């Protein structure tokens, strides 16, 4: 396992961590009439549709 030989300074640590940014999730409209925004490749939480098919039973 790699082990650092010297302590990394606060400045270098903060410069490195500054690149760790959270990104906004990409959303696409669901094909149902309500057009709910959903994360791609996931079933719609509102209607249970995925690629135009009913995959989850919704009450």
C-alpha positions as a Markdown table, in Angstrom:
| # | Residue | x | y | z |
|---|---|---|---|---|
| 1 | Unk | 0.0 | 0.0 | 0.0 |
| 2 | Unk | 1.3 | 3.5 | -0.8 |
| 3 | Unk | 2.3 | 5.5 | 2.2 |
| 4 | Unk | 3.3 | 9.2 | 1.9 |
| 5 | Unk | 6.9 | 9.9 | 2.9 |
| 6 | Unk | 6.1 | 13.5 | 4.1 |
| 7 | Unk | 3.1 | 15.3 | 5.6 |
| 8 | Unk | 1.1 | 17.2 | 3.0 |
| 9 | Unk | 0.8 | 20.9 | 3.8 |
| 10 | Unk | -2.6 | 22.4 | 4.5 |
| 11 | Unk | -2.3 | 24.5 | 1.3 |
| 12 | Unk | -1.7 | 21.5 | -0.9 |
| 13 | Unk | -4.4 | 19.5 | 0.8 |
| 14 | Unk | -7.0 | 22.3 | 0.3 |
| 15 | Unk | -5.9 | 22.7 | -3.4 |
| 16 | Unk | -6.5 | 19.0 | -3.9 |
| 17 | Unk | -9.8 | 19.0 | -2.1 |
| 18 | Unk | -11.0 | 22.0 | -4.0 |
| 19 | Unk | -11.4 | 19.8 | -7.1 |
| 20 | Unk | -14.0 | 17.5 | -5.3 |
| 21 | Unk | -17.1 | 19.2 | -6.4 |
| 22 | Unk | -20.6 | 17.8 | -6.2 |
| 23 | Unk | -22.4 | 17.9 | -9.6 |
| 24 | Unk | -26.1 | 18.5 | -10.2 |
| 25 | Unk | -27.8 | 15.2 | -11.3 |
| 26 | Unk | -28.9 | 15.0 | -14.9 |
| 27 | Unk | -32.6 | 14.8 | -15.1 |
| 28 | Unk | -34.9 | 13.8 | -18.0 |
| 29 | Unk | -38.7 | 14.0 | -18.2 |
| 30 | Unk | -40.7 | 10.8 | -17.6 |
| 31 | Unk | -42.8 | 9.7 | -20.6 |
| 32 | Unk | -46.0 | 9.8 | -18.6 |
| 33 | Unk | -48.4 | 12.7 | -19.1 |
| 34 | Unk | -47.2 | 14.4 | -15.8 |
| 35 | Unk | -43.6 | 14.7 | -17.3 |
| 36 | Unk | -42.0 | 14.2 | -13.8 |
| 37 | Unk | -38.2 | 14.8 | -13.9 |
| 38 | Unk | -36.3 | 11.6 | -13.1 |
| 39 | Unk | -32.7 | 10.4 | -13.1 |
| 40 | Unk | -31.8 | 8.5 | -16.3 |
| 41 | Unk | -31.8 | 4.7 | -16.1 |
| 42 | Unk | -34.1 | 4.6 | -13.1 |
| 43 | Unk | -37.8 | 3.9 | -12.8 |
| 44 | Unk | -40.0 | 6.9 | -12.3 |
| 45 | Unk | -41.0 | 7.2 | -8.6 |
| 46 | Unk | -44.3 | 8.7 | -9.5 |
| 47 | Unk | -45.7 | 6.3 | -12.1 |
| 48 | Unk | -43.3 | 3.3 | -12.0 |
| 49 | Unk | -42.5 | 3.5 | -15.8 |
| 50 | Unk | -39.1 | 2.6 | -17.2 |
| 51 | Unk | -38.4 | 2.9 | -20.9 |
| 52 | Unk | -42.2 | 3.1 | -21.5 |
| 53 | Unk | -43.0 | -0.1 | -19.5 |
| 54 | Unk | -44.6 | -0.5 | -16.1 |
| 55 | Unk | -42.0 | -2.0 | -13.9 |
| 56 | Unk | -43.1 | -0.9 | -10.4 |
| 57 | Unk | -46.6 | -1.1 | -9.1 |
| 58 | Unk | -47.7 | 2.3 | -7.9 |
| 59 | Unk | -50.9 | 2.8 | -5.7 |
